[in-house]
Amino acid sequence: MALSLGHFLPMESSPKISFEDTETAFAYKSDAALKKANFIFSLVNHPWISSLATASVKASLSLRLPVEGLIKKTAFDHFCGGENIEQATRVVEELGQFHVGAILDYSVEGGDDEAGFDATAEETMRTIEQAHKSANIPFCVFKPTGLASAILLTKIQAGETLTEEEQKAYERAFNRFDKICAKGYEYNLPILIDAEDSWYQNPIDKMALELMKKYNKERAIVYNTYQLYRTAGLPNLRNHFHEAVMNNYFFGAKLVRGAYMEKERERAAKNGYESPIHPTKEGTDDAFNKALAFCIDNKQRISVMCGSHNDYSNYYLTVLMEKHSMQNNDPRVWFAQLYGMSDNISFNLAKAGYNVVKYLPYGPVRSVMPYLLRRAEENTSVAGQSSRELTLIKKELSRRRNNQ
């Protein structure tokens, strides 16, 4: 890695926390669950096997073959909380026993129509009601394209004139956003707005800032998401924070590296514009860590969620907090990882008293397949991700065998 922790802060100021403690990381997993995880990450650690498996799953689903049972017993159980809120709630309670919160993430990617958008909005409202009843669900979330047409948002960003019906569709989309954030405000429950593709992210940002201005007068209720693999990610974060200062509202930021790199680069090449993605991983890492530092430097007005599977960045945030004399459980700072990944980060941070949540996807098996396929592709393509997971799992399995 081009950057060292000393690039930002001296090592002697680092808090004492280790992401190598596998006993803590996997305490919530039975031997059977850990062996299943070992199988899954062994699979995705071999790109050609992973590609063959995912291609087979896609073909089976398109042919309507009965493969849901097999998927449910493997990848689905590992990466998802269940097929409905009730099933996911059981996982929420299990995580809560280890002081790890959960974010119910309805991961069904519905059709691009008004009925589908309304149905997703209603399900999101159900997650808010569930969170209101549970101390272990400190945030709710929605994916903008679950509530609004990507085609419509693309037209808006391109500056095209909308028809009267398209304008009405945009207003309905904003009303869905607003209804969800209003309920979050009523329950004092923060709402995370996920990021999307760069070519229609701008109208999402605009709506997010409007909703922050409306609901973030006392504290950060509405959080916008910033993808730091985008060259515009850090400048946008700074500019949007400036708007919050100028308009006197609190600012909520969820920081992620990003999930659509290949698609972004391919579209840029196809359409002849400069790639919006940093050309190197080091550029992304640098932007992400600078974004963390910017948020902590402005902690009086910013609440931040560090959505990262990167050991370095999570550790760096703990260093920043210590430098600023912040308590580990300062309510303005949260760490987040996906369920089924980076347990070494989540559970060790939680044990040390930091605020930690897991994104917990749920929905019918067939409907969440796009999410599961992205997880497989991500673990295969991100350098070292699956091998890192696999090494830690094998280490814990060995520790358990030796202690029998």
N, C-alpha and C positions, 0 to 999 in steps of 0.2 A: 504494500500500500504506500502511495506517495506521501501521505500525511501521517505524522505521528501525533500521539496525544500531546506531546510537547510543542507541536506546532501551534496549539491553542493555549494550553495551560501547563505549568510545571507539574511533573508527576507527583511531587511530594504533597500536592494539595488534593490528591485523589482519595476518595472514600474507600473503605474496605468492603469490597463486594466482589464475588467471583461468579462467573457464568460457567464454571467448570464443575460445579457441585451438582452431580446428576441425581444424587439421592433426594435432594430437595426438588429438583426439576421434575422428576417423574414419580413423586410420592403418591400422586393421585391416580396413577395408572397401575392396574393389576398386572401380573406377569403375562397373562394372555393378551391384554391390550398392548403391552410393550412389545411382545413378539409380533403382533399384527403390525405395529408401527415399523418394526425392523423389516418386515416383508415389504411393506409399501415403499419405504425409502431405499431399500435394496433395488427395487424395481426401477424407480425413477432415477437412480444413480447411474443406470446404464441407458444412455440416450436411445440406442436403437431398440432396446427392449421396450422402453417407455413409449416410443413412437409406434411400435407395433401394437402394444396394448391399447393405446388411445385410439388408434385407427380401427381396431377390432370393435371397441366399444361404440364408436360413432357408427360403424356399419351395422352393428347389431341393433342399435336404437333406430336407425333409419328404416331397417327391415322389420321393426316392431317385434324383435325377438325378446323373449322373457329373460332379460339379463338383470333386471332391477334387484332381484334377490342377492345375486353375487356382488353387485356394486354396493348394495346396502351393507353387506357384511364386511366390506373391505374399506375402500376409500371414503364412502359416505359416513360410516360410523367414526372414522378417524378425523375427518375434516368438518363434519356437520353435527348440529345439536339434535336433529330429529326432523320429522316430516311436518310437524306443526308446533305451535307455541307451547302446548302442554308438554310434549316430549322434550323440547329444548329447555324448559324450565327445570327439569330434573338435572340437566347438565349445569345449569346456572347455579343450582344449590350445591352441587359437588365442587365447583370451582370456588364458590363462596367460602367453603370450609377452609380453604387455603388463602383467604383474603385476596382472591383474584376475582374481579368483577367480570361482567359479560355485557356485550352489546348484541341484542337480538337483531340479526341481519336477514331480513326476508330476501332470499337470493333467487327468487323466481324471476326470470327475465321474460316478461309478458309481451304480448303482441303490441304493435305500434298503432293502437287505437284508443279512443276515449274510454270505452268500457274497461279495457285492461288497465289504463292509468287510474281510473276511479277505484278499481278493485285493489290495486297495489296501495293506493292512498289509504283505503280502509284497513288493509292489513297492517300498514305502518302505524295507524292510529291504535290498533290492537296491541302492538308492541309497546306503545307509550302507556297504555292502560296497565299492561303487565309490569312495566318498569315502575310505575307509580306505586304498585303494591309490593315491590321487592327492593330491599336495600342493596341487593347484589347486582342491580342493573342501573348503573349511574349515568348512562347515555343512551340515546336512541339515534338511529341513522336512516337515511334514505338515499337511494341512487337516483339522480335527477332524471335519467332516461326511463326510469320506472314510472315517472309521473308526467313526462313531457316527450314530445317527438324529437328525436335526434335530427330528423330531416328539417323540421321547423326551426330548431335552434341553429342549425347550420345556415339556413337562409338568413336568419337574423344577423348572425355574425358576419356573413358575406355582404350585408347591407342591401339585400334585395327587398323590394317592396312586397309587403304581405297583402294577400287578399283579405277581404272582410272576414271570411271564415277562418283564415289562418290567424288573424288578429284575435278573434274570439277564442281560438284554441290556445293561444299564448296566454290570454287572460285566465282561462280555466287552469292552465298549468301553474301560473303564479298563485292562483287561489289555493291549489292543492299544497304548494310549498308553504303558503301562509297559514293554512289551517293546521298543518303539522307543527309549525313553529309556535303558533298561538297556544296550542295545547301544551307544548314544552314549557312555554312561559308560565302558563297557568299552574303547572305542576312543579315549577322550578327545576326542570329537567333539561339538561343541554341536548341540543339536536345537532348531529353531524351531517353536513351536506357533502356527499362524496364528489370526487373529481371525475371528469370525463375526458374525451378526446380533445386535443387542442383546438380543432377547427370548429368546435361549438362550445368551448368552455367559457368564453367571454360573457355571453348572456346569462350563464349560470352564476358567474362571479357577480354580475350586476344585481341579480335577484338576491343573492346571498347578502350583499352589502345593504340592500334596501331592508332586508329582514333584520339584519344586525342593528341598523339604525332604529328600527321599530321596537325590537325586543331586548336589546342589550344595554339599556340605560342604567340598570342597577348592577348587572354582572353579565358575563358571557353566557348566553343561552344558545345562540346560533353560532356554529363553527363552520367556516369554509375550509376546503381542503386544498393544499398546495403541493403540486408534484414537482419535486426539486430536480428531477432529471430533465425538466424543461429549462431551457436557458432563460425563459421569462419567469420562472418560478420564484426566485429570490427577489427580483425587482417588483413583481406583482405583490408579494407579501409586504414589502416595505411601502409600496404606494397605497395599498389598501389599509394598512395601519395608519398611514398619514391621513386618509379620509376619516378614519375612526376618531383620530385626535381632533381634526378640524370640526367634526360634527358631534363631538363629546359623547361617544358611546364606547362600550367595552368591546374588545376584539377577541374572537375565538378562532384559533388556527390549528388545524390538524396537518401535520407535516408527514409526507410520504415521499419515497423516492419516485415511484411511478410504476404503472403496470402495463403500459401499452407501447413499449419502446419500438418493437419491430414494426408494428402497424403504423406508428408515427413516421418512422424513417421511410418505409415503403411508400406511404402516401406522398410524402415530400418529394421523393425521387420521381414518382409517377407524374406529379403535377408541376414539377419544375420549380419548387421553392426551397429555400434553405431549411434543412432539418431543424425542428424546434427542440431537439434533444441534445444534451451535452455530448460531444464526440467521444469522451472517455469516461470510464467509471470514476476516475479520480476527480473529474470536474463535477460530477453529480455528488460525490461524497463531500467535496469541499463546500458546495452550495448548501447541502443538507446541514452540515455542522455549523455553517455561518448562520443559517436560518434559526437553528436552536439557540445560538448565542444572541441573535437579535431579539428573539422572544424573551429570553431571560433578562436581557438588558432592559427590556421594556415591560417587566412583569407587573408594574403597577396598573397597566391597562390591558395586557395580553394574557389570556389563558391558552395554554398550548398542550396538544396531544402529540407525542412522538410515536408515530406509527411506523415502526422499523423492526426488521429482523437482524439488523446489523449490530453485533456485539459492541463494536467501537463507538457508534453513535449513542447507543443507550448508556454506555459507561460515561461517555463525554458529558451527557446531560446531567448525570449524578455529580460529576465534577463541577459543572457550572452552578448547580444548586448549592453545593457546599461553599463555593467561592462567594456566592451571594448571601450566605448565612441563612438559607432557606431550610425549613424542616423537610424531612423526607416525604411527609404526607401533605405538603402544601397543596391546597385544593386547586391552585392554578396550573398544576403540572401533572400530566398523566402519561403513562407509557401504555402502548397497545400493540398486540401481536394477534395474528390469526390463530384461531383454534386449530390445534393439531400441528403447530409449528412453533419453533423457538421457545419451548417450555423452559429451557435453561435460562433464558432471559426473564420470562414472565414470573416464574415462581421464585427465583432467587431475588428479584427486585421486590416482590410482594413480601417475602420473608424479612427483607431489610426495612420494611415499612413504607415503601413507595406506593403510589396509587397506580394500580395496574388493571387493565381490562383485556379481555379476549374478544375479538370479533367472532360471534357465534352464528354462522349461517344456518338456516333451516328452510324446509320446503319439501314438497314431494320429490322423490329420488330422480325421476325422469326430468323434472323441471329444473333441478339444480345442477344438472350435468354440465352446462356451460361453465359454471363456477368450478366444478371439480376438474374439468379438463384444463382450465387455466392454471389451477394449482399444480397439476402434473407438468404442464409446459413450463411454468415458472421454476419449479424445482429442478427441472432438467436443464433449463437454459441459464439460470443464474449461477455463475461460477462458484462452486464450492457449497451451494446451499444444501443440496441433498446429501453430499458427503459429510458435511458438518453435522447435520441431523443424525445421520447414520452412525457416525463415530461416537456421538454422545449416547445414543441408544445402546449400542454394543457395549460401551463402557459401563452403563447401568446394569445391563443384563449380566455382565461378568461380575460386577460387584455383588449382585443378588445371589448368584451361584456360589460365590466364595463365602458368603455369609450364611449359607444354609447349614 
